[in-house]
Amino acid sequence: MTEKGYFGQFGGSFVPEQIQVLLDQLEETFEQYRNDSEFLAEYQAYLKDYAMLVVKCHCILRNH
């Protein structure tokens, strides 16, 4: 898959241009905060305290 979400010459995002601008801004913000430990801790606290959802992410490696 390419950077813009295409699978070869097919795929991609099919939304109005005005919405695509917002999706691009959302993607930029996501990339900015996705590895920010302070943000992730706050996000997990909201999930736990307000959504009553505890999410544990684990990296599982395969032995090939």
PDB file of N, H, CA, C and O in Angstrom:
ATOM      1  N   MET A   1       0.852  -1.173   0.000  1.00  0.00           N
ATOM      2  CA  MET A   1       0.000   0.000   0.000  1.00  0.00           C
ATOM      3  C   MET A   1       0.896   1.234   0.000  1.00  0.00           C
ATOM      4  O   MET A   1       1.914   1.272   0.690  1.00  0.00           O
ATOM      5  N   THR A   2       0.514   2.228  -0.770  1.00  0.00           N
ATOM      6  H   THR A   2      -0.314   2.197  -1.331  1.00  0.00           H
ATOM      7  CA  THR A   2       1.307   3.452  -0.848  1.00  0.00           C
ATOM      8  C   THR A   2       0.981   4.384   0.309  1.00  0.00           C
ATOM      9  O   THR A   2       0.064   4.136   1.093  1.00  0.00           O
ATOM     10  N   GLU A   3       1.748   5.453   0.397  1.00  0.00           N
ATOM     11  H   GLU A   3       2.493   5.655  -0.240  1.00  0.00           H
ATOM     12  CA  GLU A   3       1.579   6.434   1.460  1.00  0.00           C
ATOM     13  C   GLU A   3       0.172   7.037   1.470  1.00  0.00           C
ATOM     14  O   GLU A   3      -0.354   7.341   2.540  1.00  0.00           O
ATOM     15  N   LYS A   4      -0.433   7.213   0.320  1.00  0.00           N
ATOM     16  H   LYS A   4      -0.005   6.967  -0.549  1.00  0.00           H
ATOM     17  CA  LYS A   4      -1.761   7.828   0.230  1.00  0.00           C
ATOM     18  C   LYS A   4      -2.896   6.812   0.260  1.00  0.00           C
ATOM     19  O   LYS A   4      -4.043   7.164  -0.015  1.00  0.00           O
ATOM     20  N   GLY A   5      -2.597   5.558   0.591  1.00  0.00           N
ATOM     21  H   GLY A   5      -1.666   5.271   0.815  1.00  0.00           H
ATOM     22  CA  GLY A   5      -3.655   4.580   0.758  1.00  0.00           C
ATOM     23  C   GLY A   5      -4.046   3.836  -0.495  1.00  0.00           C
ATOM     24  O   GLY A   5      -5.120   3.236  -0.540  1.00  0.00           O
ATOM     25  N   TYR A   6      -3.213   3.855  -1.507  1.00  0.00           N
ATOM     26  H   TYR A   6      -2.341   4.342  -1.470  1.00  0.00           H
ATOM     27  CA  TYR A   6      -3.519   3.151  -2.747  1.00  0.00           C
ATOM     28  C   TYR A   6      -2.901   1.762  -2.740  1.00  0.00           C
ATOM     29  O   TYR A   6      -1.799   1.566  -2.227  1.00  0.00           O
ATOM     30  N   PHE A   7      -3.603   0.815  -3.304  1.00  0.00           N
ATOM     31  H   PHE A   7      -4.498   0.974  -3.722  1.00  0.00           H
ATOM     32  CA  PHE A   7      -3.101  -0.535  -3.513  1.00  0.00           C
ATOM     33  C   PHE A   7      -2.784  -0.632  -4.994  1.00  0.00           C
ATOM     34  O   PHE A   7      -3.666  -0.909  -5.806  1.00  0.00           O
ATOM     35  N   GLY A   8      -1.514  -0.403  -5.349  1.00  0.00           N
ATOM     36  H   GLY A   8      -0.797  -0.178  -4.689  1.00  0.00           H
ATOM     37  CA  GLY A   8      -1.174  -0.323  -6.765  1.00  0.00           C
ATOM     38  C   GLY A   8      -1.826   0.916  -7.349  1.00  0.00           C
ATOM     39  O   GLY A   8      -1.684   2.010  -6.803  1.00  0.00           O
ATOM     40  N   GLN A   9      -2.535   0.754  -8.447  1.00  0.00           N
ATOM     41  H   GLN A   9      -2.650  -0.135  -8.891  1.00  0.00           H
ATOM     42  CA  GLN A   9      -3.200   1.906  -9.061  1.00  0.00           C
ATOM     43  C   GLN A   9      -4.619   2.105  -8.534  1.00  0.00           C
ATOM     44  O   GLN A   9      -5.301   3.045  -8.944  1.00  0.00           O
ATOM     45  N   PHE A  10      -5.069   1.243  -7.639  1.00  0.00           N
ATOM     46  H   PHE A  10      -4.515   0.480  -7.305  1.00  0.00           H
ATOM     47  CA  PHE A  10      -6.441   1.294  -7.141  1.00  0.00           C
ATOM     48  C   PHE A  10      -6.484   1.724  -5.679  1.00  0.00           C
ATOM     49  O   PHE A  10      -5.459   1.740  -4.997  1.00  0.00           O
ATOM     50  N   GLY A  11      -7.650   2.064  -5.216  1.00  0.00           N
ATOM     51  H   GLY A  11      -8.482   2.052  -5.770  1.00  0.00           H
ATOM     52  CA  GLY A  11      -7.843   2.401  -3.809  1.00  0.00           C
ATOM     53  C   GLY A  11      -7.815   3.890  -3.579  1.00  0.00           C
ATOM     54  O   GLY A  11      -8.032   4.683  -4.495  1.00  0.00           O
ATOM     55  N   GLY A  12      -7.549   4.253  -2.365  1.00  0.00           N
ATOM     56  H   GLY A  12      -7.372   3.608  -1.621  1.00  0.00           H
ATOM     57  CA  GLY A  12      -7.484   5.658  -2.021  1.00  0.00           C
ATOM     58  C   GLY A  12      -8.713   6.110  -1.269  1.00  0.00           C
ATOM     59  O   GLY A  12      -9.538   5.304  -0.839  1.00  0.00           O
ATOM     60  N   SER A  13      -8.814   7.391  -1.125  1.00  0.00           N
ATOM     61  H   SER A  13      -8.145   8.046  -1.475  1.00  0.00           H
ATOM     62  CA  SER A  13      -9.887   7.995  -0.349  1.00  0.00           C
ATOM     63  C   SER A  13     -10.849   8.696  -1.291  1.00  0.00           C
ATOM     64  O   SER A  13     -10.436   9.507  -2.119  1.00  0.00           O
ATOM     65  N   PHE A  14     -12.111   8.388  -1.168  1.00  0.00           N
ATOM     66  H   PHE A  14     -12.447   7.728  -0.496  1.00  0.00           H
ATOM     67  CA  PHE A  14     -13.119   8.977  -2.037  1.00  0.00           C
ATOM     68  C   PHE A  14     -14.072   9.812  -1.186  1.00  0.00           C
ATOM     69  O   PHE A  14     -15.170   9.371  -0.848  1.00  0.00           O
ATOM     70  N   VAL A  15     -13.637  11.018  -0.847  1.00  0.00           N
ATOM     71  H   VAL A  15     -12.745  11.376  -1.122  1.00  0.00           H
ATOM     72  CA  VAL A  15     -14.438  11.940  -0.047  1.00  0.00           C
ATOM     73  C   VAL A  15     -14.380  13.315  -0.704  1.00  0.00           C
ATOM     74  O   VAL A  15     -13.465  13.587  -1.481  1.00  0.00           O
ATOM     75  N   PRO A  16     -15.348  14.188  -0.402  1.00  0.00           N
ATOM     76  CA  PRO A  16     -15.294  15.546  -0.946  1.00  0.00           C
ATOM     77  C   PRO A  16     -14.000  16.248  -0.545  1.00  0.00           C
ATOM     78  O   PRO A  16     -13.434  15.973   0.513  1.00  0.00           O
ATOM     79  N   GLU A  17     -13.545  17.146  -1.394  1.00  0.00           N
ATOM     80  H   GLU A  17     -14.005  17.369  -2.254  1.00  0.00           H
ATOM     81  CA  GLU A  17     -12.267  17.825  -1.178  1.00  0.00           C
ATOM     82  C   GLU A  17     -12.219  18.544   0.172  1.00  0.00           C
ATOM     83  O   GLU A  17     -11.183  18.540   0.837  1.00  0.00           O
ATOM     84  N   GLN A  18     -13.338  19.165   0.582  1.00  0.00           N
ATOM     85  H   GLN A  18     -14.179  19.169   0.042  1.00  0.00           H
ATOM     86  CA  GLN A  18     -13.372  19.872   1.863  1.00  0.00           C
ATOM     87  C   GLN A  18     -13.119  18.908   3.025  1.00  0.00           C
ATOM     88  O   GLN A  18     -12.449  19.263   3.995  1.00  0.00           O
ATOM     89  N   ILE A  19     -13.645  17.714   2.926  1.00  0.00           N
ATOM     90  H   ILE A  19     -14.189  17.426   2.138  1.00  0.00           H
ATOM     91  CA  ILE A  19     -13.441  16.724   3.987  1.00  0.00           C
ATOM     92  C   ILE A  19     -12.027  16.163   3.922  1.00  0.00           C
ATOM     93  O   ILE A  19     -11.442  15.860   4.961  1.00  0.00           O
ATOM     94  N   GLN A  20     -11.467  16.019   2.724  1.00  0.00           N
ATOM     95  H   GLN A  20     -11.943  16.265   1.880  1.00  0.00           H
ATOM     96  CA  GLN A  20     -10.104  15.507   2.586  1.00  0.00           C
ATOM     97  C   GLN A  20      -9.116  16.413   3.296  1.00  0.00           C
ATOM     98  O   GLN A  20      -8.158  15.932   3.901  1.00  0.00           O
ATOM     99  N   VAL A  21      -9.337  17.730   3.229  1.00  0.00           N
ATOM    100  H   VAL A  21     -10.115  18.121   2.737  1.00  0.00           H
ATOM    101  CA  VAL A  21      -8.467  18.675   3.934  1.00  0.00           C
ATOM    102  C   VAL A  21      -8.482  18.377   5.431  1.00  0.00           C
ATOM    103  O   VAL A  21      -7.434  18.369   6.077  1.00  0.00           O
ATOM    104  N   LEU A  22      -9.668  18.134   5.977  1.00  0.00           N
ATOM    105  H   LEU A  22     -10.519  18.141   5.452  1.00  0.00           H
ATOM    106  CA  LEU A  22      -9.783  17.812   7.402  1.00  0.00           C
ATOM    107  C   LEU A  22      -9.133  16.473   7.730  1.00  0.00           C
ATOM    108  O   LEU A  22      -8.492  16.333   8.771  1.00  0.00           O
ATOM    109  N   LEU A  23      -9.294  15.492   6.852  1.00  0.00           N
ATOM    110  H   LEU A  23      -9.816  15.606   6.006  1.00  0.00           H
ATOM    111  CA  LEU A  23      -8.659  14.187   7.074  1.00  0.00           C
ATOM    112  C   LEU A  23      -7.140  14.304   7.043  1.00  0.00           C
ATOM    113  O   LEU A  23      -6.451  13.633   7.812  1.00  0.00           O
ATOM    114  N   ASP A  24      -6.614  15.148   6.164  1.00  0.00           N
ATOM    115  H   ASP A  24      -7.174  15.693   5.540  1.00  0.00           H
ATOM    116  CA  ASP A  24      -5.167  15.371   6.110  1.00  0.00           C
ATOM    117  C   ASP A  24      -4.675  16.013   7.403  1.00  0.00           C
ATOM    118  O   ASP A  24      -3.623  15.640   7.922  1.00  0.00           O
ATOM    119  N   GLN A  25      -5.440  16.986   7.929  1.00  0.00           N
ATOM    120  H   GLN A  25      -6.295  17.289   7.508  1.00  0.00           H
ATOM    121  CA  GLN A  25      -5.072  17.616   9.199  1.00  0.00           C
ATOM    122  C   GLN A  25      -5.122  16.608  10.341  1.00  0.00           C
ATOM    123  O   GLN A  25      -4.254  16.608  11.214  1.00  0.00           O
ATOM    124  N   LEU A  26      -6.133  15.756  10.334  1.00  0.00           N
ATOM    125  H   LEU A  26      -6.839  15.756   9.625  1.00  0.00           H
ATOM    126  CA  LEU A  26      -6.248  14.715  11.356  1.00  0.00           C
ATOM    127  C   LEU A  26      -5.057  13.766  11.293  1.00  0.00           C
ATOM    128  O   LEU A  26      -4.505  13.386  12.326  1.00  0.00           O
ATOM    129  N   GLU A  27      -4.661  13.384  10.080  1.00  0.00           N
ATOM    130  H   GLU A  27      -5.109  13.692   9.241  1.00  0.00           H
ATOM    131  CA  GLU A  27      -3.516  12.487   9.910  1.00  0.00           C
ATOM    132  C   GLU A  27      -2.234  13.126  10.434  1.00  0.00           C
ATOM    133  O   GLU A  27      -1.438  12.464  11.101  1.00  0.00           O
ATOM    134  N   GLU A  28      -2.029  14.412  10.135  1.00  0.00           N
ATOM    135  H   GLU A  28      -2.676  14.949   9.593  1.00  0.00           H
ATOM    136  CA  GLU A  28      -0.837  15.114  10.617  1.00  0.00           C
ATOM    137  C   GLU A  28      -0.807  15.154  12.144  1.00  0.00           C
ATOM    138  O   GLU A  28       0.236  14.925  12.758  1.00  0.00           O
ATOM    139  N   THR A  29      -1.952  15.445  12.749  1.00  0.00           N
ATOM    140  H   THR A  29      -2.798  15.631  12.251  1.00  0.00           H
ATOM    141  CA  THR A  29      -2.028  15.510  14.204  1.00  0.00           C
ATOM    142  C   THR A  29      -1.806  14.135  14.822  1.00  0.00           C
ATOM    143  O   THR A  29      -1.116  14.011  15.834  1.00  0.00           O
ATOM    144  N   PHE A  30      -2.388  13.106  14.219  1.00  0.00           N
ATOM    145  H   PHE A  30      -2.949  13.207  13.397  1.00  0.00           H
ATOM    146  CA  PHE A  30      -2.180  11.738  14.698  1.00  0.00           C
ATOM    147  C   PHE A  30      -0.700  11.387  14.689  1.00  0.00           C
ATOM    148  O   PHE A  30      -0.182  10.853  15.670  1.00  0.00           O
ATOM    149  N   GLU A  31      -0.015  11.683  13.588  1.00  0.00           N
ATOM    150  H   GLU A  31      -0.435  12.117  12.791  1.00  0.00           H
ATOM    151  CA  GLU A  31       1.415  11.373  13.489  1.00  0.00           C
ATOM    152  C   GLU A  31       2.214  12.144  14.533  1.00  0.00           C
ATOM    153  O   GLU A  31       3.213  11.646  15.050  1.00  0.00           O
ATOM    154  N   GLN A  32       1.769  13.364  14.841  1.00  0.00           N
ATOM    155  H   GLN A  32       0.957  13.769  14.420  1.00  0.00           H
ATOM    156  CA  GLN A  32       2.474  14.188  15.819  1.00  0.00           C
ATOM    157  C   GLN A  32       2.382  13.600  17.228  1.00  0.00           C
ATOM    158  O   GLN A  32       3.350  13.671  17.986  1.00  0.00           O
ATOM    159  N   TYR A  33       1.236  13.021  17.590  1.00  0.00           N
ATOM    160  H   TYR A  33       0.449  12.964  16.975  1.00  0.00           H
ATOM    161  CA  TYR A  33       1.004  12.581  18.963  1.00  0.00           C
ATOM    162  C   TYR A  33       1.022  11.081  19.177  1.00  0.00           C
ATOM    163  O   TYR A  33       0.931  10.638  20.322  1.00  0.00           O
ATOM    164  N   ARG A  34       1.134  10.288  18.142  1.00  0.00           N
ATOM    165  H   ARG A  34       1.208  10.648  17.212  1.00  0.00           H
ATOM    166  CA  ARG A  34       0.990   8.842  18.291  1.00  0.00           C
ATOM    167  C   ARG A  34       2.046   8.190  19.174  1.00  0.00           C
ATOM    168  O   ARG A  34       1.800   7.128  19.744  1.00  0.00           O
ATOM    169  N   ASN A  35       3.211   8.804  19.295  1.00  0.00           N
ATOM    170  H   ASN A  35       3.412   9.667  18.832  1.00  0.00           H
ATOM    171  CA  ASN A  35       4.269   8.250  20.145  1.00  0.00           C
ATOM    172  C   ASN A  35       4.563   9.126  21.358  1.00  0.00           C
ATOM    173  O   ASN A  35       5.590   8.954  22.015  1.00  0.00           O
ATOM    174  N   ASP A  36       3.669  10.063  21.655  1.00  0.00           N
ATOM    175  H   ASP A  36       2.836  10.203  21.121  1.00  0.00           H
ATOM    176  CA  ASP A  36       3.838  10.971  22.784  1.00  0.00           C
ATOM    177  C   ASP A  36       3.336  10.272  24.049  1.00  0.00           C
ATOM    178  O   ASP A  36       2.133  10.065  24.209  1.00  0.00           O
ATOM    179  N   SER A  37       4.250   9.910  24.943  1.00  0.00           N
ATOM    180  H   SER A  37       5.227  10.078  24.814  1.00  0.00           H
ATOM    181  CA  SER A  37       3.877   9.123  26.122  1.00  0.00           C
ATOM    182  C   SER A  37       2.912   9.871  27.035  1.00  0.00           C
ATOM    183  O   SER A  37       2.040   9.250  27.642  1.00  0.00           O
ATOM    184  N   GLU A  38       3.048  11.184  27.146  1.00  0.00           N
ATOM    185  H   GLU A  38       3.756  11.688  26.653  1.00  0.00           H
ATOM    186  CA  GLU A  38       2.136  11.964  27.988  1.00  0.00           C
ATOM    187  C   GLU A  38       0.714  11.935  27.417  1.00  0.00           C
ATOM    188  O   GLU A  38      -0.253  11.753  28.157  1.00  0.00           O
ATOM    189  N   PHE A  39       0.595  12.115  26.112  1.00  0.00           N
ATOM    190  H   PHE A  39       1.380  12.263  25.511  1.00  0.00           H
ATOM    191  CA  PHE A  39      -0.719  12.053  25.467  1.00  0.00           C
ATOM    192  C   PHE A  39      -1.332  10.667  25.611  1.00  0.00           C
ATOM    193  O   PHE A  39      -2.513  10.538  25.933  1.00  0.00           O
ATOM    194  N   LEU A  40      -0.533   9.630  25.372  1.00  0.00           N
ATOM    195  H   LEU A  40       0.426   9.734  25.110  1.00  0.00           H
ATOM    196  CA  LEU A  40      -1.052   8.266  25.454  1.00  0.00           C
ATOM    197  C   LEU A  40      -1.515   7.922  26.867  1.00  0.00           C
ATOM    198  O   LEU A  40      -2.515   7.224  27.038  1.00  0.00           O
ATOM    199  N   ALA A  41      -0.798   8.405  27.875  1.00  0.00           N
ATOM    200  H   ALA A  41       0.014   8.972  27.735  1.00  0.00           H
ATOM    201  CA  ALA A  41      -1.213   8.163  29.261  1.00  0.00           C
ATOM    202  C   ALA A  41      -2.544   8.856  29.551  1.00  0.00           C
ATOM    203  O   ALA A  41      -3.416   8.283  30.205  1.00  0.00           O
ATOM    204  N   GLU A  42      -2.698  10.087  29.064  1.00  0.00           N
ATOM    205  H   GLU A  42      -1.990  10.553  28.533  1.00  0.00           H
ATOM    206  CA  GLU A  42      -3.963  10.805  29.260  1.00  0.00           C
ATOM    207  C   GLU A  42      -5.102  10.097  28.531  1.00  0.00           C
ATOM    208  O   GLU A  42      -6.205   9.976  29.063  1.00  0.00           O
ATOM    209  N   TYR A  43      -4.834   9.636  27.323  1.00  0.00           N
ATOM    210  H   TYR A  43      -3.938   9.735  26.891  1.00  0.00           H
ATOM    211  CA  TYR A  43      -5.833   8.912  26.531  1.00  0.00           C
ATOM    212  C   TYR A  43      -6.274   7.635  27.249  1.00  0.00           C
ATOM    213  O   TYR A  43      -7.468   7.345  27.328  1.00  0.00           O
ATOM    214  N   GLN A  44      -5.312   6.876  27.771  1.00  0.00           N
ATOM    215  H   GLN A  44      -4.342   7.112  27.707  1.00  0.00           H
ATOM    216  CA  GLN A  44      -5.636   5.652  28.502  1.00  0.00           C
ATOM    217  C   GLN A  44      -6.456   5.963  29.756  1.00  0.00           C
ATOM    218  O   GLN A  44      -7.350   5.198  30.117  1.00  0.00           O
ATOM    219  N   ALA A  45      -6.157   7.077  30.418  1.00  0.00           N
ATOM    220  H   ALA A  45      -5.430   7.699  30.125  1.00  0.00           H
ATOM    221  CA  ALA A  45      -6.920   7.470  31.603  1.00  0.00           C
ATOM    222  C   ALA A  45      -8.369   7.773  31.232  1.00  0.00           C
ATOM    223  O   ALA A  45      -9.286   7.390  31.960  1.00  0.00           O
ATOM    224  N   TYR A  46      -8.584   8.456  30.108  1.00  0.00           N
ATOM    225  H   TYR A  46      -7.840   8.766  29.517  1.00  0.00           H
ATOM    226  CA  TYR A  46      -9.952   8.726  29.657  1.00  0.00           C
ATOM    227  C   TYR A  46     -10.687   7.430  29.336  1.00  0.00           C
ATOM    228  O   TYR A  46     -11.855   7.268  29.687  1.00  0.00           O
ATOM    229  N   LEU A  47     -10.006   6.519  28.676  1.00  0.00           N
ATOM    230  H   LEU A  47      -9.057   6.651  28.390  1.00  0.00           H
ATOM    231  CA  LEU A  47     -10.646   5.238  28.369  1.00  0.00           C
ATOM    232  C   LEU A  47     -11.044   4.507  29.644  1.00  0.00           C
ATOM    233  O   LEU A  47     -12.135   3.945  29.734  1.00  0.00           O
ATOM    234  N   LYS A  48     -10.156   4.519  30.622  1.00  0.00           N
ATOM    235  H   LYS A  48      -9.269   4.975  30.549  1.00  0.00           H
ATOM    236  CA  LYS A  48     -10.408   3.801  31.870  1.00  0.00           C
ATOM    237  C   LYS A  48     -11.496   4.477  32.700  1.00  0.00           C
ATOM    238  O   LYS A  48     -12.414   3.812  33.179  1.00  0.00           O
ATOM    239  N   ASP A  49     -11.399   5.795  32.873  1.00  0.00           N
ATOM    240  H   ASP A  49     -10.654   6.336  32.484  1.00  0.00           H
ATOM    241  CA  ASP A  49     -12.286   6.511  33.790  1.00  0.00           C
ATOM    242  C   ASP A  49     -13.654   6.841  33.200  1.00  0.00           C
ATOM    243  O   ASP A  49     -14.653   6.839  33.919  1.00  0.00           O
ATOM    244  N   TYR A  50     -13.709   7.122  31.906  1.00  0.00           N
ATOM    245  H   TYR A  50     -12.898   7.123  31.322  1.00  0.00           H
ATOM    246  CA  TYR A  50     -14.970   7.554  31.317  1.00  0.00           C
ATOM    247  C   TYR A  50     -15.631   6.479  30.465  1.00  0.00           C
ATOM    248  O   TYR A  50     -16.853   6.331  30.488  1.00  0.00           O
ATOM    249  N   ALA A  51     -14.842   5.742  29.728  1.00  0.00           N
ATOM    250  H   ALA A  51     -13.850   5.863  29.710  1.00  0.00           H
ATOM    251  CA  ALA A  51     -15.407   4.682  28.886  1.00  0.00           C
ATOM    252  C   ALA A  51     -15.391   3.342  29.607  1.00  0.00           C
ATOM    253  O   ALA A  51     -15.954   2.356  29.131  1.00  0.00           O
ATOM    254  N   MET A  52     -14.726   3.324  30.780  1.00  0.00           N
ATOM    255  H   MET A  52     -14.269   4.124  31.167  1.00  0.00           H
ATOM    256  CA  MET A  52     -14.563   2.094  31.559  1.00  0.00           C
ATOM    257  C   MET A  52     -14.002   0.974  30.698  1.00  0.00           C
ATOM    258  O   MET A  52     -14.461  -0.167  30.738  1.00  0.00           O
ATOM    259  N   LEU A  53     -13.009   1.338  29.931  1.00  0.00           N
ATOM    260  H   LEU A  53     -12.637   2.265  29.899  1.00  0.00           H
ATOM    261  CA  LEU A  53     -12.387   0.412  29.000  1.00  0.00           C
ATOM    262  C   LEU A  53     -10.887   0.438  29.225  1.00  0.00           C
ATOM    263  O   LEU A  53     -10.253   1.486  29.099  1.00  0.00           O
ATOM    264  N   VAL A  54     -10.327  -0.692  29.550  1.00  0.00           N
ATOM    265  H   VAL A  54     -10.842  -1.543  29.653  1.00  0.00           H
ATOM    266  CA  VAL A  54      -8.886  -0.800  29.725  1.00  0.00           C
ATOM    267  C   VAL A  54      -8.345  -1.550  28.522  1.00  0.00           C
ATOM    268  O   VAL A  54      -8.731  -2.687  28.251  1.00  0.00           O
ATOM    269  N   VAL A  55      -7.451  -0.897  27.812  1.00  0.00           N
ATOM    270  H   VAL A  55      -7.137   0.027  28.032  1.00  0.00           H
ATOM    271  CA  VAL A  55      -6.890  -1.486  26.599  1.00  0.00           C
ATOM    272  C   VAL A  55      -5.407  -1.724  26.829  1.00  0.00           C
ATOM    273  O   VAL A  55      -4.653  -0.795  27.121  1.00  0.00           O
ATOM    274  N   LYS A  56      -5.013  -2.939  26.698  1.00  0.00           N
ATOM    275  H   LYS A  56      -5.625  -3.693  26.461  1.00  0.00           H
ATOM    276  CA  LYS A  56      -3.599  -3.290  26.797  1.00  0.00           C
ATOM    277  C   LYS A  56      -3.124  -3.673  25.405  1.00  0.00           C
ATOM    278  O   LYS A  56      -3.689  -4.561  24.767  1.00  0.00           O
ATOM    279  N   CYS A  57      -2.102  -3.009  24.950  1.00  0.00           N
ATOM    280  H   CYS A  57      -1.643  -2.287  25.468  1.00  0.00           H
ATOM    281  CA  CYS A  57      -1.535  -3.331  23.641  1.00  0.00           C
ATOM    282  C   CYS A  57      -0.265  -4.139  23.853  1.00  0.00           C
ATOM    283  O   CYS A  57       0.589  -3.776  24.662  1.00  0.00           O
ATOM    284  N   HIS A  58      -0.156  -5.205  23.138  1.00  0.00           N
ATOM    285  H   HIS A  58      -0.850  -5.500  22.481  1.00  0.00           H
ATOM    286  CA  HIS A  58       1.008  -6.068  23.240  1.00  0.00           C
ATOM    287  C   HIS A  58       1.571  -6.300  21.852  1.00  0.00           C
ATOM    288  O   HIS A  58       0.830  -6.469  20.884  1.00  0.00           O
ATOM    289  N   CYS A  59       2.866  -6.306  21.770  1.00  0.00           N
ATOM    290  H   CYS A  59       3.468  -6.169  22.556  1.00  0.00           H
ATOM    291  CA  CYS A  59       3.534  -6.631  20.515  1.00  0.00           C
ATOM    292  C   CYS A  59       3.871  -8.117  20.554  1.00  0.00           C
ATOM    293  O   CYS A  59       4.597  -8.577  21.436  1.00  0.00           O
ATOM    294  N   ILE A  60       3.348  -8.847  19.610  1.00  0.00           N
ATOM    295  H   ILE A  60       2.759  -8.474  18.894  1.00  0.00           H
ATOM    296  CA  ILE A  60       3.592 -10.287  19.547  1.00  0.00           C
ATOM    297  C   ILE A  60       4.435 -10.567  18.313  1.00  0.00           C
ATOM    298  O   ILE A  60       4.039 -10.256  17.189  1.00  0.00           O
ATOM    299  N   LEU A  61       5.581 -11.146  18.533  1.00  0.00           N
ATOM    300  H   LEU A  61       5.902 -11.399  19.445  1.00  0.00           H
ATOM    301  CA  LEU A  61       6.483 -11.453  17.431  1.00  0.00           C
ATOM    302  C   LEU A  61       6.340 -12.908  17.037  1.00  0.00           C
ATOM    303  O   LEU A  61       6.197 -13.785  17.889  1.00  0.00           O
ATOM    304  N   ARG A  62       6.377 -13.152  15.761  1.00  0.00           N
ATOM    305  H   ARG A  62       6.493 -12.439  15.069  1.00  0.00           H
ATOM    306  CA  ARG A  62       6.315 -14.524  15.256  1.00  0.00           C
ATOM    307  C   ARG A  62       7.722 -15.064  15.057  1.00  0.00           C
ATOM    308  O   ARG A  62       8.634 -14.330  14.677  1.00  0.00           O
ATOM    309  N   ASN A  63       7.881 -16.322  15.311  1.00  0.00           N
ATOM    310  H   ASN A  63       7.140 -16.918  15.620  1.00  0.00           H
ATOM    311  CA  ASN A  63       9.141 -16.989  14.989  1.00  0.00           C
ATOM    312  C   ASN A  63       8.950 -17.705  13.668  1.00  0.00           C
ATOM    313  O   ASN A  63       8.166 -18.649  13.576  1.00  0.00           O
ATOM    314  N   HIS A  64       9.651 -17.269  12.663  1.00  0.00           N
ATOM    315  H   HIS A  64      10.289 -16.502  12.738  1.00  0.00           H
ATOM    316  CA  HIS A  64       9.521 -17.897  11.333  1.00  0.00           C
ATOM    317  C   HIS A  64      10.679 -18.815  11.102  1.00  0.00           C
ATOM    318  O   HIS A  64      10.766 -19.444  10.047  1.00  0.00           O
TER     319      HIS A  64
END
